Amino acid sequence: MITFTEHAKTKLLKELKKLGITKQLTTKTLKNPDELLYDALRERYVAINWNRNIAIIYEKTGNNITVVTIIYSTELKDTVNRRKRTGRWI
């Protein structure tokens, strides 16, 4: 089961909708990410969709996934590489 925090829902509706980022795209990315990382600082997972420049930050408990936030950036590769270099995302 996939749920969204209020923050993630609001971000999808207000900001990301204009960019064509939807709940359906988010769900598809969670099920089949281009890259899957782990945020060692926050103890959360990060699903990457390189084509749409999004990183989905989520928590997983058993079969339940809670989307915490979605990061959109035209410079996503730089952000991901920087966080990998510092050891935050592994």
C-alpha angles and dihedrals in degrees: 000000000000120000132176128221116235088253092055092046092050092047091051093050100041107032114010098044088072088058094049094255108143139171088257092055090046091052092047090051092049090053095045113016123181086225133006120207137172123231102221093189098053097025093234136125126248121208114195128206105188096186093057096035094236135137116195114207113204146160123226126206113174106307093340122101123193116195106217099181144333121230117207118188135156084212095051094132090058092048093048093046092048092051091046091051092052090048094242095116115040 
